[in-house]
Amino acid sequence: MIWLVVGLVLFLGIHSVRIAAPAFRQAQIDARGLNTWKGMYSLAAIIGFIILVWGYGIARQDPVVFWVAPAWMSHVVALLMLPAMILLVASQVPAGRIKAAVKHPMLLAVKIWALAHLLVNGDLASLLLFGGFLAWAVVDRISEKKRLRAGLTSNPVAGPVKWDIIALVGGLVVYVLFVAGLHEWLMGVPPIIGM
């Protein structure tokens, strides 16, 4: 369990620098340059991600279980994951109507993903992992709103509908890949019970 916590602290910690220590972040960019900051940020995020995945795998071998979800709940999760995948893809392309309406599609995708997985995973490691990501996404969204009010950032402006079509098609493709076997291959469990 300790490795999961270390990985979460490192991964979510580096993703929280802009929230908790914006002056430190800016000082690093000013002193080292934006590309060096991005390199350090990426390295810390990758190391944190590897440690949290490894720690989660270890923690799942001897789980502390609080509840077991009914089998039908996996269908609810499957339904929730479709918009999460579309939002994830929308966050990676220029703004169309979806990105402009949602404002921060990556954060909403993380919230939906985390909440959906909390519905079917009642063990301590999952509560730490998915609960940690959910809490981080909520705090980050609040922080984004504060930066917006302070004039430090702006919301995306709606662009061509082609980006919405790319987000919808791309999200659907990613979703189908996960349902068809990618989730089981990566995580060791099918996304829908009975598949």
C-alpha positions in Angstrom: 0.0 0.0 0.0 2.9 2.3 0.7 4.0 2.3 -2.9 0.5 3.2 -4.1 0.5 6.2 -1.7 4.0 7.3 -2.8 3.0 7.1 -6.4 -0.2 9.0 -5.8 1.6 11.7 -3.9 4.3 12.1 -6.6 1.9 11.9 -9.6 -0.9 14.1 -8.1 1.6 16.3 -6.3 3.4 17.3 -9.5 0.0 17.9 -11.1 -0.9 20.1 -8.1 2.0 22.5 -8.2 0.0 25.1 -10.2 -2.8 24.8 -7.5 -0.7 24.8 -4.4 2.5 26.6 -5.4 2.0 28.8 -8.5 4.9 31.1 -7.5 7.3 28.2 -7.2 6.2 26.9 -10.6 6.7 30.4 -12.2 10.1 30.7 -10.5 11.2 27.4 -12.0 10.0 28.4 -15.4 11.8 31.8 -15.1 15.0 30.3 -13.9 15.2 27.2 -16.1 12.9 27.9 -19.0 9.5 26.5 -20.0 10.9 23.4 -21.8 13.1 22.4 -18.9 10.2 22.8 -16.5 8.0 20.7 -18.8 10.8 18.0 -18.9 11.1 17.9 -15.1 7.3 17.9 -14.7 6.9 15.1 -17.2 9.7 13.0 -15.6 8.2 13.3 -12.2 4.7 12.5 -13.5 5.9 9.4 -15.4 7.9 8.1 -12.4 4.8 8.8 -10.1 2.5 7.0 -12.6 4.8 3.9 -12.8 5.0 3.7 -9.0 1.3 4.2 -8.5 0.4 1.5 -11.1 2.9 -0.9 -9.5 1.7 -0.1 -6.0 -1.9 -0.6 -7.0 -1.1 -3.9 -8.5 0.7 -5.0 -5.3 -2.1 -3.7 -3.1 -4.8 -5.6 -5.1 -3.0 -8.9 -4.3 -4.1 -8.7 -0.6 -7.1 -6.4 -0.7 -8.9 -4.8 2.3 -12.5 -5.0 1.0 -15.2 -2.6 2.3 -18.0 -3.6 -0.2 -18.6 -5.7 -3.3 -20.6 -4.1 -6.0 -23.4 -6.1 -7.7 -22.5 -7.4 -11.1 -25.0 -5.1 -12.9 -23.0 -2.1 -11.7 -20.3 -2.8 -14.3 -22.9 -1.9 -16.9 -23.5 1.5 -15.2 -19.7 2.0 -15.3 -19.6 1.1 -19.0 -22.3 3.7 -19.7 -20.4 6.4 -17.7 -17.1 5.6 -19.4 -18.4 6.5 -22.9 -18.7 10.3 -22.2 -15.5 10.1 -20.2 -13.6 8.8 -23.2 -15.2 11.4 -25.5 -14.2 14.2 -23.1 -10.7 12.8 -22.8 -10.3 13.0 -26.6 -12.0 16.5 -26.7 -9.3 17.7 -24.2 -6.6 16.8 -26.6 -7.9 18.5 -29.8 -8.6 22.2 -30.5 -11.8 23.6 -29.1 -15.1 22.7 -30.8 -18.5 23.1 -29.2 -17.9 20.3 -26.6 -14.6 21.8 -25.2 -16.1 25.3 -25.1 -19.2 24.1 -23.3 -17.4 21.9 -20.8 -14.4 24.3 -20.4 -12.1 21.6 -18.9 -13.0 18.3 -20.5 -9.9 16.5 -19.1 -11.0 17.3 -15.5 -14.5 16.2 -16.1 -13.3 13.0 -17.8 -11.1 12.3 -14.7 -14.1 13.0 -12.4 -16.4 10.6 -14.3 -13.7 7.9 -14.6 -12.9 8.1 -10.9 -16.5 8.1 -9.7 -17.4 5.3 -12.1 -14.6 3.1 -10.8 -15.4 3.9 -7.2 -18.9 2.4 -7.9 -17.4 -1.0 -8.6 -14.2 -1.1 -6.6 -14.8 -1.3 -2.8 -11.3 -2.1 -1.7 -9.0 0.2 0.1 -6.4 0.5 -2.7 -9.2 1.5 -5.1 -10.6 4.0 -2.7 -7.2 5.6 -2.4 -6.5 5.5 -6.1 -9.9 6.6 -7.6 -10.8 8.7 -4.6 -7.5 10.5 -4.8 -8.0 11.3 -8.5 -11.6 12.4 -7.9 -10.5 14.7 -5.0 -7.7 16.1 -7.1 -9.9 16.8 -10.1 -12.4 18.7 -7.9 -9.7 20.8 -6.3 -8.1 21.5 -9.6 -11.4 22.7 -11.1 -12.0 25.0 -8.1 -8.4 26.3 -8.7 -9.1 26.8 -12.4 -12.2 28.9 -11.5 -10.1 31.1 -9.2 -7.5 31.6 -11.9 -10.3 32.5 -14.4 -11.7 35.1 -12.0 -8.2 36.6 -11.5 -7.8 36.9 -15.2 -4.9 34.4 -15.3 -6.5 32.1 -17.7 -9.4 32.0 -20.1 -12.1 29.5 -21.2 -11.8 28.0 -24.6 -13.8 29.6 -27.4 -16.0 27.4 -29.6 -14.3 26.4 -32.8 -15.3 24.3 -35.8 -17.7 21.3 -35.3 -15.0 19.1 -36.9 -13.2 19.0 -33.6 -16.4 17.7 -31.9 -16.7 15.0 -34.6 -13.1 14.0 -34.0 -13.7 13.9 -30.2 -16.9 11.8 -30.7 -15.3 9.3 -33.1 -12.0 9.2 -31.3 -13.7 8.7 -27.9 -15.9 6.0 -29.4 -12.9 4.2 -30.9 -11.0 4.3 -27.6 -14.1 3.1 -25.7 -14.6 0.2 -28.1 -10.9 -0.8 -27.7 -11.2 -0.8 -24.0 -14.4 -2.8 -23.9 -13.1 -5.2 -26.6 -10.1 -6.3 -24.5 -7.7 -3.5 -23.9 -9.0 -2.9 -20.3 -8.6 -6.6 -19.5 -5.2 -6.8 -21.1 -4.0 -3.7 -19.2 -5.8 -4.2 -15.9 -6.4 -7.9 -15.7 -10.2 -7.6 -15.4 -12.9 -7.3 -18.0 -14.7 -3.9 -18.0 -18.1 -5.6 -17.9 -18.7 -8.6 -15.7 -19.7 -11.6 -17.7 -17.7 -10.7 -20.8 
